[in-house]
Amino acid sequence: MSLQGKTLFITGASRGIGREIALRAARDGANIVIAAKSAAPHPKLPGTIFSVAAEVEAAGGKALALEVDVRDEAIVRQAMADASEHFGGIDALVNNAGAIKLTGVQHIELKRFDLMHQINTRAVLLCSQVALPYLKKTGGHILNLSPPLNLAPKWFAQYSPYTVTKYGMSMLTLGMSEEFAAYGISVNSLWPQTMIATAAIEFQLGSRESFKHARTPAIMAEAAHVILDSSGRSITGRLLIDEEILREQGVTEFDHYRFEPDSDAPLIPDLFID
């Protein structure tokens, strides 16, 4: 299995899961477009498009760092055109950029809901629409970082604004898989079985204390690799869980993905996972 020579356009790739997916593909010799807003260092979060570009090159891939706000249609169109011109096409779009605020309807600020909708749901539609002419030429992939459609009331009770925007991504996955079938394009979603230890989660929670109950982003990167390396729409229209797709590939050992490999603390299921 290899993504050598393939071009991946990854949004939100300056840190966390997006960065890890980029580095995993880079080890195959892939071309990585690091499309994110983080051109300058964040005071509390590590990583910029340029630092990840250097890591991609060091890992064996080729990198193009582009400052991209996925809410801006003109910027997205120019970024896709630049990526295609630079690498000779686009084989996969990974919609990884996201925004989160775990607040109910009663207390959510409208501007915060607008931000989540724009970065989560709307950006998936925009980026996929803009990438479509390039993906038609390659019969490529769209991978959205969004959850299974779990309609249990508890996932709506406390933070339905966030739930709605993430489920919107997943519904677009199902729709685009059918709509783009004639072009040979595979469209899937991927979500973690457990909490993933990232700087963004640490920032949200205020500490790393919960990381003993978490896995590293590497498991998501390996699962994404399986999906993006599949051919002929053999995997499409699925709302996948990282552990699920790896088990389908014969993986049975997951302890090395733990943030603390020697810990016996129970893993915490991620949001939307029963």
CORWOBEL-V38922 format. One record per residue. N is the residue number from 1. RES is the residue in one small letter. PHI is phi in degrees with one decimal (999 if undefined). PSI is psi in radians with two decimals (NA if undefined). OMEGA is omega in whole degrees, -180 to 180 (NA if undefined). Layout:
n->N res->RES phi->PHI psi->PSI omega->OMEGA
n->N res->RES phi->PHI psi->PSI omega->OMEGA
//
This chain:
n->1 res->m phi->999 psi->2.23 omega->-177
n->2 res->s phi->-155.5 psi->2.51 omega->174
n->3 res->l phi->-106.6 psi->0.39 omega->-178
n->4 res->q phi->-56.3 psi->2.25 omega->178
n->5 res->g phi->79.0 psi->-0.11 omega->179
n->6 res->k phi->-80.9 psi->2.61 omega->-180
n->7 res->t phi->-109.1 psi->2.10 omega->180
n->8 res->l phi->-110.3 psi->2.22 omega->175
n->9 res->f phi->-102.0 psi->1.91 omega->-173
n->10 res->i phi->-116.3 psi->2.06 omega->177
n->11 res->t phi->-82.5 psi->2.62 omega->180
n->12 res->g phi->61.4 psi->0.61 omega->-173
n->13 res->a phi->-92.7 psi->0.21 omega->-177
n->14 res->s phi->-82.0 psi->-0.11 omega->179
n->15 res->r phi->-166.2 psi->3.03 omega->171
n->16 res->g phi->62.6 psi->-2.45 omega->-175
n->17 res->i phi->-65.2 psi->-0.69 omega->179
n->18 res->g phi->-59.8 psi->-0.76 omega->177
n->19 res->r phi->-61.8 psi->-0.76 omega->-177
n->20 res->e phi->-65.6 psi->-0.69 omega->176
n->21 res->i phi->-62.0 psi->-0.72 omega->179
n->22 res->a phi->-61.5 psi->-0.79 omega->-177
n->23 res->l phi->-69.6 psi->-0.62 omega->178
n->24 res->r phi->-64.5 psi->-0.76 omega->178
n->25 res->a phi->-68.2 psi->-0.60 omega->180
n->26 res->a phi->-62.2 psi->-0.59 omega->180
n->27 res->r phi->-66.3 psi->-0.33 omega->174
n->28 res->d phi->-84.4 psi->-0.24 omega->-174
n->29 res->g phi->93.0 psi->0.48 omega->180
n->30 res->a phi->-80.5 psi->2.85 omega->173
n->31 res->n phi->-96.0 psi->2.22 omega->-174
n->32 res->i phi->-119.4 psi->2.16 omega->171
n->33 res->v phi->-96.6 psi->1.96 omega->-180
n->34 res->i phi->-91.6 psi->1.73 omega->-174
n->35 res->a phi->-108.0 psi->1.81 omega->-177
n->36 res->a phi->-156.1 psi->2.94 omega->-180
n->37 res->k phi->-81.8 psi->-0.28 omega->-170
n->38 res->s phi->-80.4 psi->1.32 omega->176
n->39 res->a phi->-84.6 psi->-0.49 omega->178
n->40 res->a phi->-115.0 psi->2.63 omega->-179
n->41 res->p phi->-59.2 psi->2.43 omega->175
n->42 res->h phi->-85.3 psi->2.46 omega->-178
n->43 res->p phi->-63.2 psi->-0.41 omega->-176
n->44 res->k phi->-122.9 psi->-0.13 omega->-178
n->45 res->l phi->-125.3 psi->2.30 omega->-178
n->46 res->p phi->-76.7 psi->2.76 omega->169
n->47 res->g phi->97.9 psi->2.40 omega->171
n->48 res->t phi->-134.1 psi->2.98 omega->177
n->49 res->i phi->-61.0 psi->-0.53 omega->-178
n->50 res->f phi->-79.1 psi->-0.65 omega->178
n->51 res->s phi->-67.1 psi->-0.67 omega->178
n->52 res->v phi->-70.4 psi->-0.64 omega->176
n->53 res->a phi->-59.0 psi->-0.73 omega->178
n->54 res->a phi->-64.9 psi->-0.68 omega->178
n->55 res->e phi->-66.6 psi->-0.69 omega->178
n->56 res->v phi->-60.7 psi->-0.81 omega->180
n->57 res->e phi->-62.7 psi->-0.73 omega->-179
n->58 res->a phi->-65.8 psi->-0.50 omega->-179
n->59 res->a phi->-82.0 psi->-0.14 omega->178
n->60 res->g phi->112.2 psi->0.05 omega->179
n->61 res->g phi->-100.8 psi->-3.11 omega->174
n->62 res->k phi->-115.2 psi->2.48 omega->-172
n->63 res->a phi->-126.6 psi->2.57 omega->170
n->64 res->l phi->-134.1 psi->1.98 omega->-180
n->65 res->a phi->-91.5 psi->2.12 omega->-180
n->66 res->l phi->-128.3 psi->2.22 omega->176
n->67 res->e phi->-77.7 psi->1.99 omega->-172
n->68 res->v phi->-133.8 psi->2.23 omega->168
n->69 res->d phi->-100.4 psi->1.94 omega->-174
n->70 res->v phi->-69.5 psi->-0.06 omega->175
n->71 res->r phi->-85.9 psi->-0.25 omega->-172
n->72 res->d phi->-103.2 psi->1.92 omega->-175
n->73 res->e phi->-59.5 psi->-0.77 omega->-177
n->74 res->a phi->-63.0 psi->-0.71 omega->180
n->75 res->i phi->-66.8 psi->-0.74 omega->179
n->76 res->v phi->-63.0 psi->-0.77 omega->180
n->77 res->r phi->-61.6 psi->-0.75 omega->180
n->78 res->q phi->-66.7 psi->-0.69 omega->-180
n->79 res->a phi->-63.7 psi->-0.76 omega->179
n->80 res->m phi->-63.3 psi->-0.74 omega->179
n->81 res->a phi->-64.5 psi->-0.72 omega->179
n->82 res->d phi->-64.5 psi->-0.72 omega->-180
n->83 res->a phi->-64.0 psi->-0.79 omega->-180
n->84 res->s phi->-64.4 psi->-0.71 omega->179
n->85 res->e phi->-66.3 psi->-0.70 omega->-176
n->86 res->h phi->-69.2 psi->-0.74 omega->-174
n->87 res->f phi->-109.2 psi->-0.06 omega->178
n->88 res->g phi->85.0 psi->0.34 omega->179
n->89 res->g phi->143.1 psi->3.11 omega->177
n->90 res->i phi->-133.7 psi->2.21 omega->-179
n->91 res->d phi->-100.2 psi->-0.43 omega->-177
n->92 res->a phi->-153.4 psi->2.48 omega->172
n->93 res->l phi->-114.3 psi->2.18 omega->176
n->94 res->v phi->-112.2 psi->1.91 omega->179
n->95 res->n phi->-87.3 psi->1.53 omega->-175
n->96 res->n phi->-104.3 psi->-0.42 omega->-178
n->97 res->a phi->-57.0 psi->2.46 omega->-178
n->98 res->g phi->-155.6 psi->2.80 omega->175
n->99 res->a phi->-134.3 psi->2.53 omega->-175
n->100 res->i phi->-140.8 psi->2.45 omega->170
n->101 res->k phi->-152.9 psi->1.93 omega->-175
n->102 res->l phi->-88.4 psi->1.34 omega->-178
n->103 res->t phi->-136.3 psi->2.54 omega->180
n->104 res->g phi->-78.2 psi->3.09 omega->-179
n->105 res->v phi->-60.8 psi->-0.65 omega->-175
n->106 res->q phi->-59.9 psi->-0.63 omega->-171
n->107 res->h phi->-116.1 psi->-0.06 omega->-177
n->108 res->i phi->-70.7 psi->2.37 omega->172
n->109 res->e phi->-77.0 psi->2.39 omega->-176
n->110 res->l phi->-58.9 psi->-0.64 omega->-180
n->111 res->k phi->-66.4 psi->-0.51 omega->178
n->112 res->r phi->-74.0 psi->-0.68 omega->175
n->113 res->f phi->-63.9 psi->-0.74 omega->178
n->114 res->d phi->-57.8 psi->-0.73 omega->180
n->115 res->l phi->-62.9 psi->-0.81 omega->179
n->116 res->m phi->-62.6 psi->-0.74 omega->179
n->117 res->h phi->-63.4 psi->-0.76 omega->-177
n->118 res->q phi->-67.2 psi->-0.72 omega->-176
n->119 res->i phi->-84.9 psi->-0.61 omega->-179
n->120 res->n phi->-83.2 psi->-1.29 omega->-173
n->121 res->t phi->-75.0 psi->-0.97 omega->-173
n->122 res->r phi->-61.7 psi->-0.69 omega->-178
n->123 res->a phi->-65.9 psi->-0.58 omega->176
n->124 res->v phi->-62.7 psi->-0.78 omega->178
n->125 res->l phi->-63.2 psi->-0.86 omega->-177
n->126 res->l phi->-61.3 psi->-0.94 omega->-176
n->127 res->c phi->-63.6 psi->-0.67 omega->180
n->128 res->s phi->-67.7 psi->-0.73 omega->179
n->129 res->q phi->-62.1 psi->-0.77 omega->-179
n->130 res->v phi->-70.5 psi->-0.60 omega->-179
n->131 res->a phi->-76.0 psi->-0.34 omega->-172
n->132 res->l phi->-53.7 psi->-0.83 omega->-180
n->133 res->p phi->-58.6 psi->-0.58 omega->179
n->134 res->y phi->-75.3 psi->-0.71 omega->-179
n->135 res->l phi->-70.8 psi->-0.48 omega->176
n->136 res->k phi->-59.0 psi->-0.58 omega->-177
n->137 res->k phi->-75.5 psi->-0.40 omega->-175
n->138 res->t phi->-112.1 psi->-0.20 omega->-173
n->139 res->g phi->59.1 psi->0.80 omega->-169
n->140 res->g phi->-86.6 psi->-2.66 omega->-172
n->141 res->h phi->-126.0 psi->2.57 omega->163
n->142 res->i phi->-122.3 psi->2.22 omega->179
n->143 res->l phi->-125.2 psi->2.11 omega->-180
n->144 res->n phi->-106.2 psi->2.34 omega->178
n->145 res->l phi->-87.2 psi->1.49 omega->-176
n->146 res->s phi->-148.8 psi->2.81 omega->-167
n->147 res->p phi->-90.9 psi->2.96 omega->169
n->148 res->p phi->-63.8 psi->2.71 omega->-178
n->149 res->l phi->-85.5 psi->1.42 omega->-179
n->150 res->n phi->-91.3 psi->1.94 omega->-174
n->151 res->l phi->-92.9 psi->0.27 omega->176
n->152 res->a phi->-59.3 psi->2.33 omega->-175
n->153 res->p phi->-55.1 psi->-0.49 omega->-176
n->154 res->k phi->-64.4 psi->-0.42 omega->-179
n->155 res->w phi->-81.1 psi->-0.08 omega->177
n->156 res->f phi->-112.6 psi->-0.32 omega->-169
n->157 res->a phi->-62.9 psi->-0.70 omega->-171
n->158 res->q phi->-108.5 psi->-0.47 omega->-175
n->159 res->y phi->-146.7 psi->0.91 omega->-178
n->160 res->s phi->-60.8 psi->-0.52 omega->178
n->161 res->p phi->-58.6 psi->-0.77 omega->178
n->162 res->y phi->-67.6 psi->-0.77 omega->-180
n->163 res->t phi->-56.1 psi->-0.79 omega->-178
n->164 res->v phi->-60.1 psi->-0.74 omega->-177
n->165 res->t phi->-72.0 psi->-0.59 omega->178
n->166 res->k phi->-76.0 psi->-0.69 omega->177
n->167 res->y phi->-66.7 psi->-0.51 omega->175
n->168 res->g phi->-59.5 psi->-0.68 omega->176
n->169 res->m phi->-61.3 psi->-0.78 omega->-177
n->170 res->s phi->-67.6 psi->-0.64 omega->177
n->171 res->m phi->-68.1 psi->-0.60 omega->174
n->172 res->l phi->-64.5 psi->-0.64 omega->176
n->173 res->t phi->-56.6 psi->-0.88 omega->-179
n->174 res->l phi->-62.9 psi->-0.73 omega->-179
n->175 res->g phi->-68.2 psi->-0.79 omega->-177
n->176 res->m phi->-68.9 psi->-0.57 omega->178
n->177 res->s phi->-59.1 psi->-0.70 omega->178
n->178 res->e phi->-75.5 psi->-0.79 omega->-176
n->179 res->e phi->-64.0 psi->-0.64 omega->-175
n->180 res->f phi->-96.9 psi->0.17 omega->-177
n->181 res->a phi->-58.4 psi->-0.68 omega->-176
n->182 res->a phi->-64.4 psi->-0.33 omega->-179
n->183 res->y phi->-96.5 psi->0.02 omega->-180
n->184 res->g phi->72.9 psi->0.35 omega->-177
n->185 res->i phi->-92.9 psi->2.29 omega->177
n->186 res->s phi->-93.0 psi->2.39 omega->179
n->187 res->v phi->-131.8 psi->2.17 omega->-179
n->188 res->n phi->-141.8 psi->2.86 omega->170
n->189 res->s phi->-114.7 psi->2.69 omega->177
n->190 res->l phi->-138.4 psi->2.42 omega->-177
n->191 res->w phi->-146.2 psi->2.57 omega->-179
n->192 res->p phi->-79.8 psi->2.52 omega->174
n->193 res->q phi->-67.7 psi->-0.63 omega->-176
n->194 res->t phi->-124.7 psi->2.95 omega->171
n->195 res->m phi->-55.2 psi->2.46 omega->178
n->196 res->i phi->-110.3 psi->2.31 omega->-178
n->197 res->a phi->-79.5 psi->1.76 omega->177
n->198 res->t phi->-129.8 psi->2.83 omega->179
n->199 res->a phi->-63.1 psi->-0.59 omega->180
n->200 res->a phi->-65.1 psi->-0.70 omega->177
n->201 res->i phi->-66.7 psi->-0.73 omega->177
n->202 res->e phi->-59.0 psi->-0.73 omega->180
n->203 res->f phi->-63.8 psi->-0.72 omega->180
n->204 res->q phi->-66.2 psi->-0.74 omega->-175
n->205 res->l phi->-87.1 psi->-0.36 omega->178
n->206 res->g phi->89.3 psi->-0.04 omega->178
n->207 res->s phi->-163.9 psi->3.01 omega->176
n->208 res->r phi->-98.5 psi->0.16 omega->-174
n->209 res->e phi->-55.7 psi->-0.68 omega->-177
n->210 res->s phi->-77.9 psi->-0.14 omega->-176
n->211 res->f phi->-65.7 psi->-0.34 omega->176
n->212 res->k phi->-67.3 psi->-0.24 omega->178
n->213 res->h phi->-103.6 psi->0.23 omega->-171
n->214 res->a phi->-122.4 psi->2.84 omega->171
n->215 res->r phi->-103.0 psi->2.89 omega->178
n->216 res->t phi->-84.6 psi->2.84 omega->178
n->217 res->p phi->-62.8 psi->-0.23 omega->-178
n->218 res->a phi->-58.3 psi->-0.59 omega->-179
n->219 res->i phi->-67.9 psi->-0.64 omega->177
n->220 res->m phi->-68.2 psi->-0.65 omega->179
n->221 res->a phi->-65.7 psi->-0.72 omega->179
n->222 res->e phi->-67.0 psi->-0.70 omega->179
n->223 res->a phi->-66.0 psi->-0.72 omega->178
n->224 res->a phi->-62.7 psi->-0.67 omega->180
n->225 res->h phi->-60.7 psi->-0.76 omega->179
n->226 res->v phi->-59.1 psi->-0.79 omega->-178
n->227 res->i phi->-66.7 psi->-0.83 omega->-175
n->228 res->l phi->-71.7 psi->-0.36 omega->179
n->229 res->d phi->-91.8 psi->-0.08 omega->179
n->230 res->s phi->-74.1 psi->2.77 omega->-175
n->231 res->s phi->-131.6 psi->2.82 omega->173
n->232 res->g phi->61.4 psi->0.56 omega->-179
n->233 res->r phi->54.7 psi->0.55 omega->177
n->234 res->s phi->-67.3 psi->-0.43 omega->172
n->235 res->i phi->-127.0 psi->1.95 omega->178
n->236 res->t phi->-160.3 psi->2.67 omega->178
n->237 res->g phi->68.0 psi->0.46 omega->-176
n->238 res->r phi->-116.9 psi->2.50 omega->175
n->239 res->l phi->-101.9 psi->1.55 omega->-166
n->240 res->l phi->-91.1 psi->2.66 omega->172
n->241 res->i phi->-107.1 psi->2.45 omega->-175
n->242 res->d phi->-54.1 psi->-0.86 omega->-179
n->243 res->e phi->-65.0 psi->-0.64 omega->-179
n->244 res->e phi->-60.6 psi->-0.88 omega->-176
n->245 res->i phi->-69.7 psi->-0.57 omega->177
n->246 res->l phi->-69.8 psi->-0.66 omega->176
n->247 res->r phi->-63.4 psi->-0.62 omega->176
n->248 res->e phi->-62.3 psi->-0.45 omega->179
n->249 res->q phi->-90.3 psi->0.07 omega->177
n->250 res->g phi->97.5 psi->0.05 omega->179
n->251 res->v phi->-75.0 psi->2.29 omega->180
n->252 res->t phi->-125.0 psi->-0.23 omega->-177
n->253 res->e phi->-110.8 psi->2.18 omega->-175
n->254 res->f phi->-126.5 psi->-0.01 omega->-176
n->255 res->d phi->-61.1 psi->-0.55 omega->-178
n->256 res->h phi->-70.1 psi->-0.17 omega->176
n->257 res->y phi->-88.0 psi->-0.14 omega->180
n->258 res->r phi->-66.5 psi->2.52 omega->177
n->259 res->f phi->-63.5 psi->-0.66 omega->173
n->260 res->e phi->-117.0 psi->1.60 omega->-172
n->261 res->p phi->-56.2 psi->-0.52 omega->-177
n->262 res->d phi->-91.1 psi->0.01 omega->-178
n->263 res->s phi->-78.0 psi->2.52 omega->174
n->264 res->d phi->-107.5 psi->0.23 omega->178
n->265 res->a phi->-65.5 psi->2.44 omega->-179
n->266 res->p phi->-64.3 psi->2.46 omega->177
n->267 res->l phi->-74.6 psi->2.48 omega->179
n->268 res->i phi->-92.4 psi->2.14 omega->177
n->269 res->p phi->-61.3 psi->2.55 omega->178
n->270 res->d phi->-74.1 psi->2.98 omega->177
n->271 res->l phi->-56.1 psi->2.51 omega->176
n->272 res->f phi->74.2 psi->0.12 omega->177
n->273 res->i phi->-109.3 psi->2.11 omega->179
n->274 res->d phi->-74.6 psi->NA omega->NA
//
